[in-house]
Amino acid sequence: MSMDSDPAALMSRRIFRLDLSVEAVSLYLLCCALADNGQPVPSERVAGAWNGTPADLRRAAAELQSLAIVETADTGGYRVNAESRWRLP
């Protein structure tokens, strides 16, 4: 099975070593779990599964987007980038 066809393959364990907020790691894991063959996850689907506040979701998304771990898709959803595309300090 190729990485493109296995949504779980998107998840990089490196996320746990980046000193990110709990909310950012949670959003990353949620997006990986909801991803469908690497396709963007609709923001409504993420919001519906998110256990925190909308403000926490926005902050977590901004944190991940600042490092190119997650990006906003043209459709408005979230796309998880491969670790090779992350912009880490």
Stockholm file with secondary structure:
# STOCKHOLM 1.0

chainA/1-89         MSMDSDPAALMSRRIFRLDLSVEAVSLYLLCCALADNGQPVPSERVAGAWNGTPADLRRAAAELQSLAIVETADTGGYRVNAESRWRLP
#=GR chainA/1-89 SS CCGGGCGGGGCCGGGGGSCCCHHHHHHHHHHHHHCBTTBCBCHHHHHHHCCSCHHHHHHHHHHHHHTTSEEECTTSSEEECCGGGCCCC
#=GC SS_cons        CCGGGCGGGGCCGGGGGSCCCHHHHHHHHHHHHHCBTTBCBCHHHHHHHCCSCHHHHHHHHHHHHHTTSEEECTTSSEEECCGGGCCCC
//
